[in-house]
């Protein structure tokens, strides 16, 4: 009942995000102190020239409703990602993909929306034969592991009350 595709317009994505669907950092995360509007702008609205947005819609509803979205960014050699979350991040210097954001509406958790968004992005990663990187919350880690991501580094915030994992997926080379 869901399908994954490019959004027709950025306004569609903005409406979804500003309706409160892009969550702020977890309650005890140090970035929680920032206003939600600032978080949404830095995680979703800052468009890198190689950003790729995908949405998942519940097409059983009329009109279809966006139930999830992902932002994948391709970073060429020696690139940086401008924005709030990248100031302390050691990004690789070689070309790679970066999953900047993935979110599913709470009522659609476990519905396959996250799977569709991951498959959409992983297809691009594999076509380019590049490594992929992301930061995972404890809740997101199991999904990412299903797609071959492994933990490379662990960051603890607030005396260990919130743990975030930097994860990598090695390039799948075609022969």
N, C-alpha and C positions, 0 to 999 in steps of 0.2 A: 504494500500500500504506500510505500515511500519511494521516491526517486531522488537521485543526486545529480546536480547540474550546476553550471555557472548561473549566477543570478542575472536577470535581464538588466538590472540597473543597481547602482550603488545605493540609491534611495531605498530600495527594497531591503537591503541589508541594514542600512542605517535605522530604518523603522523597527526592524527586529531587535537590533542591539539597544536602541534607546528606549524600548518598551520594558527594559529591565531584564532582558533575556541573556545578556552577557554578564555573568556574575562578577562581582568584585573579588579581589583575593580572599582566601579563607579568613574567618573571623580573627584568628590570632596571627595572621601573616603580617610582617612589618609594613607591607605596602598598603594594608587596610586603612591606614591613616589618610590616604589620598582620597579625594572625592571620586565617586563612581564615574562621573562624566570624564574626569582626567584618565581614569583607568581604561574606559572604553575607547577614548581617543587614541591612547598610546598603543593599545593591544590590537585594535581593529582598524581604526580610521587612518592611522599613519600608513600611507601606501608607498611601499618600496616599488621601484619600477618593475620588478619581477614578481610582484604579489599575485597570487591566484586565490580567489575566493570561490568556495563551493557551498551550496546550500542543499539541505535535504528537506523535501516537502512531504506532507501527508496529503497525497492526492485523492484520498477517500473523502476528504472534506471539500465543500464547494463554497467559496473558492479555496484552492489548496493553501495550506498553512505551512510556513517555514517552521521546522521543528529542530533544526540543527544547522550549524555552519562551521566551516574551517577556513583558516587562512594559512596557505603554504607559500613560502617565499624561496625562490631560487637565488642563491648568492654566488656570483662569479668569484674568481680568484681575488684574494685580499680585500674582500668586501666587509663592510660593517653594517649592522642593523641599527639605525637611529631609533631612539625611544627609551622609555623608562627602564625596561627590564634588561637592557643589554650593557649597561655601563660597567658591570663587573664580570661580564660573560667573556670567556675566552673562546671565540669562534675560530674554527679552523681556517687556515689561509687558502686551502684548496677549494675549488668549487663544491658546493653542497646545497642540499635542501634543508629548510628549517620550518618546522610546524610551529607557527607563532600563536595559533589559537584554535581550539576545537571546543565546541559547546553544543549540548543537546538539552532541550527543554526537559525539566524534571519528569513530567508525565510520559515522556518518550524514552526514558532511560531503559535500556534492555530491549528496545524495539528494533535494533539494528541500524539506527540512524548513525551512531558513531562508527559502526562497521563500514557503512557506505562512504562516509567521509574519509576514513582511513584508506579504503580500497581506491578511492578516487585519487588521493594524493600519492599513495604508494605506486600506483600505475605510472604517474609522471616521474617519480624518483627512479623507478626501474628503467623506464624508457631512456632516461638520461644517464643511467649507470653511475649514479652519484651516491655518496653517503647522505644520510638524513639525521638531523638532530632535533631535539625538543627538550623541554623541561616538563616533568610529570609531577602532578599531585599524587598523593597516595591513592586516590580514587581512580586516576587515569592510568596508573602504571600497568595493571593487568591487561588493559586493552592494547597498550603499546607493545607489551611483550608478545602478544599474539601475532604481531606483525614484524617480529624479528628485532625489535629494539632491545638493547641491554643497558643496564645502569653503568654509567661511566664515572659519575661523581655524585656525592650526596651532600646537600647543604642543609644545615639545621638552623632554624630561626627560633628566637624567643626561648632559649634554653632547651631546645629540642622538642618544643610543643608542636612545631610544624616542620615537616621534612619535605624537601623538594629534591627530585632526582634529575640530573642531566642524563639524557639517554641518547644513544647513537644506534643507527642501523647501517651496517656496512653495505656498500654498493653491491648490487647483484649484477655481475658481469655476464653478458651473453657470449656464447662461444661460436 
